[in-house]
Amino acid sequence: MAKILVVDDDPTILELIKVTLKVKGHTVYTANEARLGLNIMLKEQPDIAIIDYLMPDRDGLSLLKDIRSIPEFKNTPVIMLTASGIPDVVSKAIQYGVTDFVVKPFKVLNLIKRVEQNLS
């Protein structure tokens, strides 16, 4: 099974994703802010990351840009959670190398399916 990092400032969403992924047998690391997420990324080397776009310390685009600037994470799948499909955010995320998007609100099982598709 995979090692997965989830970065979201909403504790309910964080816990829901974490519990569902653990039930599927994955190892899950969580962070409630971008800075902590990047530290966990460096330490744990997850197979995939799920990051929220809107967070209080930094937005998901800057976290994505930081992740992609690290050579060992150039090809690590990154799914961005976003409350809207704002064209500017989408185009910048694509420019920075996002793998996939999931728009909030989402069905957690659909997110898990997207995670597993991006791991294959």
Secondary structure, 3 states (H helix, E strand, C coil): CCEEEEECCCHHHHHHHHHHHHHCCCEEEEECCHHHHHHHHHHHCCCEEEEECCCCCCCHHHHHHHHHCCHHHCCCCEEEEECCCCHHHHHHHHHHCCCEEEECCCCHHHHHHHHHHHHC
